[in-house]
Amino acid sequence: MIRALIEAVDGFLGTLRRRTSVNVNDQQAKEKAIELATHYFSEVRTAIMGRVGENDLVLNHDGNWQELIRLAHGNNMRKTYIKKLSTLKSQLSQINVDIIASGAVAPLSDKGNAKVSDDERLMIETLEKLVPSAANSYRQGLLDLRSSDRISYRGTAVEFREALREVLDHLAPDADVMAQAGFKLEPNQSKPTMKQKVRFVLISRGRNKTQREAAEKSISLTEEISGDVARAVYNRASVATHLEQGRKEVGQIKRYVNTVLYDLLEIQT
């Protein structure tokens, strides 16, 4: 999740650096700045808090995101945006290092009611060998699902989706997918979608269309339900209903993610 935000910040930085204007006046750029900040506060910060807590670096980082929002509500200098975004990228990288170094995702056995099944343990062990950060996201998702004190499942949905995305990025780098003969980006996309990456991996393994359908459908349903979970807090009046439905929806996301990962990682259960 943090790596994806770092990449998004870096992409926005690149866009601003290629410009020649003194100020950032266009609405599209301002909306992008606000979008990044909103994603941080609504999704990424929750994950960071669960890993390293509210330390001085995180609090300072919060302040820099707030300053970026303030910049986006006026006509401010491009170099000020670039400086602020560079600081945010650097801090995100340090936070990510802190998380990895601290081994911040606790063992599932630390939670009395969070016993891991044999299939889940096999999944985690396989992910740890291939993409350790994906294993962390998957483990965190399991802990969240089994926690009795969750007040939102938006972050949990993101953890499972992020585990899948990181595996796909490892097995199907953007450049390799886009180098395929006849490849075309999906509308309004600047890089391959997860569905296109799944297709790339399974085709490279000689799977036919019928054999690929389950994984591709699971990817589509994961995206759809993840969006529903993210919007649910705005659409449901009852908190109790929202929490119960959220748990069920994220449980479904986990099942779809498992379907794809079992196939991609060739795990026999």
Backbone hydrogen bonds, N-H to C=O, Kabsch-Sander energy under -0.5 kcal/mol:
donor,donor_aa,acceptor,acceptor_aa,energy
5,L,1,M,-1.6
6,I,2,I,-2.6
7,E,3,R,-2.3
8,A,4,A,-1.9
9,V,5,L,-2.8
10,D,6,I,-2.5
11,G,7,E,-2.3
12,F,8,A,-2.1
13,L,9,V,-2.5
14,G,10,D,-2.3
15,T,11,G,-1.8
16,L,12,F,-2.2
17,R,13,L,-2.5
18,R,14,G,-1.4
19,R,16,L,-1.0
24,V,76,N,-2.9
25,N,23,N,-0.8
30,K,26,D,-1.6
31,E,27,Q,-2.7
32,K,28,Q,-1.8
33,A,29,A,-2.0
34,I,30,K,-2.1
35,E,31,E,-2.5
36,L,32,K,-2.3
37,A,33,A,-2.1
38,T,34,I,-2.7
39,H,35,E,-2.3
40,Y,36,L,-2.1
41,F,37,A,-2.5
42,S,38,T,-2.5
43,E,39,H,-2.1
44,V,39,H,-1.6
45,R,40,Y,-3.3
47,A,43,E,-1.3
48,I,44,V,-2.4
49,M,45,R,-2.9
50,G,46,T,-1.7
51,R,47,A,-0.7
51,R,48,I,-1.1
52,V,48,I,-3.0
53,G,48,I,-0.9
53,G,49,M,-0.7
55,N,53,G,-1.3
59,L,55,N,-2.3
60,N,56,D,-2.5
61,H,57,L,-2.4
62,D,58,V,-2.6
63,G,59,L,-1.8
64,N,60,N,-1.7
65,W,61,H,-1.9
66,Q,62,D,-2.3
67,E,63,G,-2.0
68,L,64,N,-1.9
69,I,65,W,-2.0
70,R,66,Q,-2.0
71,L,67,E,-2.2
72,A,68,L,-1.9
73,H,69,I,-0.7
73,H,70,R,-0.9
74,G,71,L,-1.5
76,N,24,V,-0.7
76,N,74,G,-0.8
78,R,22,V,-3.4
79,K,22,V,-0.5
80,T,77,M,-0.6
81,Y,77,M,-1.6
82,I,78,R,-2.5
83,K,79,K,-2.2
84,K,80,T,-2.3
85,L,81,Y,-3.1
86,S,82,I,-2.3
87,T,83,K,-1.9
88,L,84,K,-2.3
89,K,85,L,-2.6
90,S,86,S,-2.2
91,Q,87,T,-2.6
92,L,88,L,-2.6
93,S,89,K,-2.1
94,Q,90,S,-1.9
95,I,91,Q,-2.7
96,N,92,L,-2.4
97,V,93,S,-2.1
98,D,94,Q,-2.5
99,I,95,I,-2.3
100,I,96,N,-2.3
101,A,97,V,-3.0
102,S,98,D,-1.9
103,G,99,I,-0.6
103,G,100,I,-0.8
104,A,99,I,-1.6
106,A,104,A,-0.9
110,D,107,P,-2.1
111,K,108,L,-1.7
112,G,110,D,-0.6
114,A,111,K,-1.8
121,R,117,S,-2.5
122,L,118,D,-2.2
123,M,119,D,-2.2
124,I,120,E,-2.6
125,E,121,R,-2.6
126,T,122,L,-2.1
127,L,123,M,-2.6
128,E,124,I,-2.7
129,K,125,E,-1.2
130,L,126,T,-1.3
131,V,127,L,-2.7
134,A,131,V,-1.1
135,A,131,V,-1.6
136,N,132,P,-2.0
137,S,133,S,-1.9
138,Y,134,A,-2.4
139,R,135,A,-2.6
140,Q,136,N,-2.6
141,G,137,S,-2.3
142,L,138,Y,-2.0
143,L,139,R,-2.4
144,D,140,Q,-2.6
145,L,141,G,-2.3
146,R,142,L,-1.6
147,S,143,L,-0.6
147,S,144,D,-0.9
157,A,153,Y,-2.2
158,V,154,R,-1.8
159,E,155,G,-2.0
160,F,156,T,-1.8
161,R,157,A,-2.1
162,E,158,V,-3.1
163,A,159,E,-2.1
164,L,160,F,-1.8
165,R,161,R,-2.6
166,E,162,E,-2.6
167,V,163,A,-1.6
168,L,164,L,-2.3
169,D,165,R,-2.7
170,H,166,E,-1.7
171,L,167,V,-2.6
172,A,168,L,-2.9
177,V,173,P,-2.2
178,M,174,D,-2.7
179,A,175,A,-1.0
180,Q,177,V,-1.3
183,F,180,Q,-1.8
189,Q,186,E,-1.7
197,K,193,T,-1.9
198,V,194,M,-2.5
199,R,195,K,-2.2
200,F,196,Q,-2.1
201,V,197,K,-2.4
202,L,198,V,-2.6
203,I,199,R,-2.6
204,S,200,F,-2.0
205,R,201,V,-0.8
206,G,203,I,-2.0
207,R,202,L,-2.6
212,R,208,N,-1.4
213,E,209,K,-1.1
214,A,210,T,-0.5
216,E,212,R,-2.3
217,K,213,E,-2.7
218,S,214,A,-2.1
219,I,215,A,-2.0
220,S,216,E,-1.9
221,L,217,K,-2.3
222,T,218,S,-2.3
223,E,219,I,-2.2
224,E,220,S,-2.2
225,I,221,L,-2.7
226,S,222,T,-2.4
227,G,223,E,-1.9
228,D,224,E,-1.7
229,V,225,I,-2.7
230,A,226,S,-2.0
231,R,227,G,-1.8
232,A,228,D,-1.5
233,V,229,V,-0.6
234,Y,231,R,-1.6
235,N,231,R,-1.0
235,N,232,A,-0.7
236,R,232,A,-1.7
237,A,235,N,-0.5
239,V,237,A,-0.6
242,H,238,S,-2.4
243,L,239,V,-2.6
244,E,240,A,-2.3
245,Q,241,T,-2.8
246,G,242,H,-2.7
247,R,243,L,-2.4
248,K,244,E,-1.8
249,E,245,Q,-2.7
250,V,246,G,-2.6
251,G,247,R,-2.1
252,Q,248,K,-1.8
253,I,249,E,-2.3
254,K,250,V,-2.6
255,R,251,G,-1.6
256,Y,252,Q,-2.3
257,V,253,I,-3.0
258,N,254,K,-2.6
259,T,255,R,-2.0
260,V,256,Y,-1.9
261,L,257,V,-2.9
262,Y,258,N,-3.0
263,D,259,T,-1.2
264,L,260,V,-3.1
265,L,261,L,-3.0
267,I,262,Y,-1.9
269,T,267,I,-0.6
